[in-house]
Amino acid sequence: MTLHQTIKQHTKEAMIAKDELKKLVLRGIQAEMQKELIAKKSSENEGGDEEIMAIIKKLVKQRKDSIEQFTKGNRPDLAEIETNELAILSAYVPPSMSKEDILKVAEAKKAELGITDKKDAGKLIGAISKELKGKAEGSDIKEVVDNLL
């Protein structure tokens, strides 16, 4: 079952269970997928799993930013709603690699590329990001590289 089909199935289940929040979040994912297909002028009915995962990660990042802003703005009621939505979205995102695992890859790439100076950090981050695409957060990769160099 593809990720798109899974989301559709879970949307139906949320409707049957009358889980309004989950239904709203899953429909939001489907709306974003539809926008993406229209923007690409794709003739397919659904996007691939990688495209859908990118959309979900974008929505997760939006929720995290909103939670931060609502917390700073002293709006715990809105932050709680965003937190609940984030929990639903997070169920569809695979866990990120730990910093220790990223460090192992970073050390190998550093040796492979022969990087010894901090001025080549961008090149190293790019190479690691390419290898770990979708498996690790960019901010974690940057932090590991900064500590490594």
DANOR-V42938 format. One record per residue. N is the residue number from 1. RES is the residue in three letters. PHI is phi in degrees with one decimal (none if undefined). PSI is psi in whole degrees, -180 to 180 (* if undefined). OMEGA is omega in degrees with one decimal (999 if undefined). Layout:
# DANOR-V42938
<<N | RES | PHI | PSI | OMEGA> <N | RES | PHI | PSI | OMEGA>>
This chain:
# DANOR-V42938
<<1 | MET | none | 127 | -180.0> <2 | THR | -73.3 | 166 | 179.6> <3 | LEU | -63.1 | -37 | 178.6> <4 | HIS | -62.1 | -46 | 179.1> <5 | GLN | -65.6 | -37 | 178.0> <6 | THR | -62.5 | -44 | -179.4> <7 | ILE | -65.1 | -41 | 177.0> <8 | LYS | -61.1 | -45 | -179.5> <9 | GLN | -62.9 | -43 | 179.9> <10 | HIS | -67.6 | -30 | 175.9> <11 | THR | -65.2 | -45 | 177.6> <12 | LYS | -60.6 | -44 | 179.9> <13 | GLU | -62.7 | -39 | 178.4> <14 | ALA | -66.0 | -37 | 178.2> <15 | MET | -65.9 | -43 | -179.9> <16 | ILE | -65.1 | -40 | -178.9> <17 | ALA | -80.2 | -5 | -177.9> <18 | LYS | 58.1 | 38 | 176.2> <19 | ASP | -90.7 | 90 | -172.9> <20 | GLU | -62.4 | -42 | -178.0> <21 | LEU | -63.6 | -48 | -179.9> <22 | LYS | -63.0 | -42 | 178.7> <23 | LYS | -60.4 | -44 | -179.4> <24 | LEU | -62.7 | -45 | -178.8> <25 | VAL | -65.2 | -46 | -178.5> <26 | LEU | -67.1 | -37 | 175.3> <27 | ARG | -66.4 | -33 | 175.6> <28 | GLY | -62.8 | -40 | 177.2> <29 | ILE | -62.9 | -45 | -179.7> <30 | GLN | -63.4 | -38 | 178.4> <31 | ALA | -64.5 | -42 | 177.8> <32 | GLU | -63.9 | -38 | 178.3> <33 | MET | -63.8 | -42 | -180.0> <34 | GLN | -64.0 | -43 | 177.9> <35 | LYS | -59.3 | -43 | -179.4> <36 | GLU | -62.7 | -43 | 179.1> <37 | LEU | -64.2 | -40 | 179.0> <38 | ILE | -66.7 | -43 | -179.9> <39 | ALA | -62.1 | -36 | 179.2> <40 | LYS | -85.3 | -7 | -177.1> <41 | LYS | 54.3 | 43 | -178.0> <42 | SER | -82.8 | 144 | 178.7> <43 | SER | -90.8 | -5 | 179.7> <44 | GLU | -73.4 | 156 | 177.0> <45 | ASN | -79.3 | -29 | -176.9> <46 | GLU | -144.6 | 153 | 178.7> <47 | GLY | -81.1 | 169 | 177.2> <48 | GLY | -76.9 | 167 | -178.1> <49 | ASP | -59.1 | -37 | 180.0> <50 | GLU | -64.9 | -42 | 179.3> <51 | GLU | -64.6 | -42 | -179.4> <52 | ILE | -66.7 | -40 | 178.8> <53 | MET | -63.7 | -38 | 177.7> <54 | ALA | -63.0 | -41 | 178.3> <55 | ILE | -64.0 | -45 | -179.2> <56 | ILE | -63.8 | -41 | 178.7> <57 | LYS | -63.7 | -37 | 177.0> <58 | LYS | -63.6 | -42 | 178.7> <59 | LEU | -66.4 | -37 | 177.1> <60 | VAL | -62.8 | -45 | -179.8> <61 | LYS | -63.1 | -41 | 177.6> <62 | GLN | -60.6 | -43 | -179.4> <63 | ARG | -64.1 | -42 | 179.6> <64 | LYS | -62.4 | -43 | 177.8> <65 | ASP | -62.8 | -42 | 179.8> <66 | SER | -63.9 | -42 | 178.9> <67 | ILE | -60.1 | -44 | 179.6> <68 | GLU | -61.6 | -45 | -178.8> <69 | GLN | -67.1 | -42 | 179.8> <70 | PHE | -67.1 | -35 | 178.1> <71 | THR | -67.1 | -44 | 177.4> <72 | LYS | -63.8 | -36 | -178.3> <73 | GLY | -83.4 | 9 | 179.5> <74 | ASN | 56.7 | 47 | 176.7> <75 | ARG | -122.8 | 72 | -176.8> <76 | PRO | -63.3 | -27 | 179.0> <77 | ASP | -64.6 | -45 | 179.1> <78 | LEU | -73.0 | -35 | 177.9> <79 | ALA | -63.6 | -36 | 179.3> <80 | GLU | -65.9 | -41 | 177.9> <81 | ILE | -61.6 | -46 | 179.8> <82 | GLU | -64.1 | -36 | 178.6> <83 | THR | -64.1 | -42 | 178.5> <84 | ASN | -65.1 | -41 | 177.7> <85 | GLU | -65.7 | -39 | 178.8> <86 | LEU | -61.4 | -39 | 179.3> <87 | ALA | -62.6 | -40 | 179.0> <88 | ILE | -67.4 | -46 | -179.5> <89 | LEU | -64.6 | -38 | -177.2> <90 | SER | -63.2 | -23 | 179.1> <91 | ALA | -65.9 | -21 | -177.7> <92 | TYR | -99.1 | -4 | -178.5> <93 | VAL | -104.4 | 127 | 178.0> <94 | PRO | -66.5 | 151 | -179.4> <95 | PRO | -63.7 | 145 | 179.0> <96 | SER | -77.2 | 160 | 177.4> <97 | MET | -68.4 | 151 | 176.6> <98 | SER | -75.5 | 161 | -179.9> <99 | LYS | -65.5 | -29 | 178.2> <100 | GLU | -65.5 | -42 | 178.4> <101 | ASP | -67.1 | -39 | 177.9> <102 | ILE | -63.8 | -40 | 180.0> <103 | LEU | -60.4 | -41 | 178.9> <104 | LYS | -60.9 | -45 | 178.6> <105 | VAL | -65.0 | -41 | -178.8> <106 | ALA | -62.7 | -43 | 179.4> <107 | GLU | -64.3 | -40 | 178.5> <108 | ALA | -65.5 | -44 | 179.6> <109 | LYS | -66.1 | -38 | 179.5> <110 | LYS | -60.7 | -45 | 178.6> <111 | ALA | -67.3 | -42 | -178.8> <112 | GLU | -63.0 | -42 | -178.3> <113 | LEU | -87.4 | -11 | 179.1> <114 | GLY | 70.0 | 36 | -178.2> <115 | ILE | -87.1 | 128 | -179.7> <116 | THR | -124.3 | -15 | -173.7> <117 | ASP | -116.1 | 153 | -179.1> <118 | LYS | -68.1 | -21 | -179.0> <119 | LYS | -67.7 | -20 | 178.3> <120 | ASP | -97.0 | 17 | -177.9> <121 | ALA | -60.9 | -39 | -180.0> <122 | GLY | -61.2 | -40 | 178.6> <123 | LYS | -64.5 | -42 | -179.9> <124 | LEU | -67.5 | -44 | 178.4> <125 | ILE | -60.2 | -43 | 178.6> <126 | GLY | -61.7 | -44 | -179.5> <127 | ALA | -65.8 | -42 | 179.7> <128 | ILE | -66.8 | -44 | -179.8> <129 | SER | -59.6 | -40 | 179.6> <130 | LYS | -64.8 | -41 | -178.6> <131 | GLU | -71.5 | -37 | -175.0> <132 | LEU | -102.8 | 23 | -176.1> <133 | LYS | -52.0 | 123 | 178.4> <134 | GLY | 82.6 | -8 | -177.6> <135 | LYS | -103.0 | -20 | -176.8> <136 | ALA | -141.4 | 151 | 177.8> <137 | GLU | -76.0 | 142 | 179.2> <138 | GLY | -61.7 | -38 | -180.0> <139 | SER | -65.4 | -36 | 177.6> <140 | ASP | -67.3 | -41 | 178.5> <141 | ILE | -61.5 | -45 | -179.7> <142 | LYS | -62.1 | -43 | 179.8> <143 | GLU | -62.4 | -43 | -180.0> <144 | VAL | -63.3 | -44 | -179.5> <145 | VAL | -65.4 | -42 | 178.4> <146 | ASP | -60.4 | -41 | 179.0> <147 | ASN | -72.0 | -31 | -179.0> <148 | LEU | -71.0 | -40 | -178.6> <149 | LEU | -94.1 | * | 999>>
